[in-house]
Amino acid sequence: MKFFKNIAILGLAVGLFACEEQLELQPFQSLATSEALNSVDNMRVAVNGAYDGLQGLNYYGRDFQVQADVEADMVYITTANSNRFILNYTYDFNQDSEGGIFDDAYRVILRVNNVINNIDDLEGNQTRKDQIKGEALAIRALAHFDLVRLYGVTPSQGNPSSDLGVPIILEAQITEPARNTVAEVYNQVIADLNAAQGLVGDNGTFNFGTDAINALLARVHLYRGNYNEAITAASAVINSGNYALADDYAGIFGAPGTSSEEIFTLRFTQAENRGSNNLGSIYNPDSYGDIRPSNDFFDLFEDGDQRSTMVYTATKSGAEDIFHSKYLSQDGIPGLHSPRLLRLAEMYLIRAEANWRLDNTADAAADLNTLRTVRGASEITEGDVDAQFIVDERQREMAFEGHAKFDYYRLGLDIVRDQCNTDEQITAPCTISITDPKMIYPIPQYETLVNQAMVQNPGY
């Protein structure tokens, strides 16, 4: 398999070389694999390198979040654009167009596999070894989960026991794996997270600790349809006492690590400034400014809802328009942002949806009202809670954070763009059915060419 042959050898090297924790090691290029895996310090560096891998431009560095929103209805791409994300907006995917996240996520998996499979044999402090291994397991779970969301049918819309997901990779080796079923991938993700939970402590905002693993478990269980388990995991975070819903919604997206809502934030430092390739640059008028909030976004809000204020008016190419401001700047650097991958508000939304799925509509409405009251929105009754209201509330709360397409798909709702094919935006489908094969990405063509066991998704 071309991809795995290339990175099974290089994955660990990249992981150890690209990281924030500076240790006095000899240049990694000169280290044999046995040396690179011979100390707990090196294992810590390798896991830091895996966090760095999550920052890849195709992954949480930009594309993963942007694509999930561009493929929904909260944004549009202006006619004066830089030719980025066009295929996502128009659903004109092909076998060569959506391989970046596939590569980035598997590189991350290969990095942490080197840690998971070797750290137990090392001498060193057991608590520290457990923490490192637990973080590695959580990172592997996140990467497999993201891959199966993109390249496999969502469980609620198919048959997870027979639908193909992605290959489960548990070893850093040269191989040509077949695709596992969706159910097998979810089972592995949950197993990794449960194993990680028994190893980590409360490790802070920028690493996987107990709360972050519970938060990710809540999300995974919700997608898998394990609603009681989703409620249990979300409640563990909510009831931990470690977080509180923020009175200032805009403040959640300010300096990383300063909001009471942050559970796990993927920190970007000033040294990781990518200029025009920063996450916010695709939205900001002083850079590309291609992607702008649609009328569908503005129509979600009532007066007084703080979440409607994350926009501003500016001029781009001589024309005045409205732009999104969640990722305006960090540390004074335009477009730089540390993505809030897990935060408290989502736990209330997960618990509300899971309760609604179980016909506990009073509990669902209570959690939604807890969130809405803090955000300045009016209270609802349990009769208001249905699939459309849940997806709308998730859009209000988490627009531009990489959830929109997945939410529609999971809830069984077609994507309907009320603002569609105006003079301001490029031509694209106004309705995307959840039965459209292109709700799922194609397996990259180079994978199907070099790996005879790799089966392509229908419609490609």
Stockholm file with secondary structure:
# STOCKHOLM 1.0

chainA/1-460         MKFFKNIAILGLAVGLFACEEQLELQPFQSLATSEALNSVDNMRVAVNGAYDGLQGLNYYGRDFQVQADVEADMVYITTANSNRFILNYTYDFNQDSEGGIFDDAYRVILRVNNVINNIDDLEGNQTRKDQIKGEALAIRALAHFDLVRLYGVTPSQGNPSSDLGVPIILEAQITEPARNTVAEVYNQVIADLNAAQGLVGDNGTFNFGTDAINALLARVHLYRGNYNEAITAASAVINSGNYALADDYAGIFGAPGTSSEEIFTLRFTQAENRGSNNLGSIYNPDSYGDIRPSNDFFDLFEDGDQRSTMVYTATKSGAEDIFHSKYLSQDGIPGLHSPRLLRLAEMYLIRAEANWRLDNTADAAADLNTLRTVRGASEITEGDVDAQFIVDERQREMAFEGHAKFDYYRLGLDIVRDQCNTDEQITAPCTISITDPKMIYPIPQYETLVNQAMVQNPGY
#=GR chainA/1-460 SS CHHHHHHHHHHHHHHHHSCSCCCCCCCGGGCCHHHHTSSHHHHHHHHHHHHHHHTCTTTTTTHHHHHHHHTSSSEEEBSSCCSCSHHHHHTCCCTTTSCHHHHHHHHHHHHHHHHHTTGGGSCSCHHHHHHHHHHHHHHHHHHHHHHHHHHSCCGGGSCTTTSBCCCCCCSCSCCCCCCCBHHHHHHHHHHHHHHHHTTCCCCCTTSCCHHHHHHHHHHHHHHHTCHHHHHHHHHHHHTTSSCCCCSCTGGGGSSTTCCTTEEEECCCCGGGCCGGGSGGGGTCTTSCCCEEECHHHHTTCCTTCGGGGSEEEEEETTEEEEEECTTSEETTEETCCCCEEEEHHHHHHHHHHHHHHTTCHHHHHHHHHHHHHHHTCCCCCGGGCSHHHHHHHHHHHHTTSSCHHHHHHHHTCCEECSSCSCTTBCCCCSEECTTSGGGSCCCCHHHHHHCTTCCCCTTC
#=GC SS_cons         CHHHHHHHHHHHHHHHHSCSCCCCCCCGGGCCHHHHTSSHHHHHHHHHHHHHHHTCTTTTTTHHHHHHHHTSSSEEEBSSCCSCSHHHHHTCCCTTTSCHHHHHHHHHHHHHHHHHTTGGGSCSCHHHHHHHHHHHHHHHHHHHHHHHHHHSCCGGGSCTTTSBCCCCCCSCSCCCCCCCBHHHHHHHHHHHHHHHHTTCCCCCTTSCCHHHHHHHHHHHHHHHTCHHHHHHHHHHHHTTSSCCCCSCTGGGGSSTTCCTTEEEECCCCGGGCCGGGSGGGGTCTTSCCCEEECHHHHTTCCTTCGGGGSEEEEEETTEEEEEECTTSEETTEETCCCCEEEEHHHHHHHHHHHHHHTTCHHHHHHHHHHHHHHHTCCCCCGGGCSHHHHHHHHHHHHTTSSCHHHHHHHHTCCEECSSCSCTTBCCCCSEECTTSGGGSCCCCHHHHHHCTTCCCCTTC
//
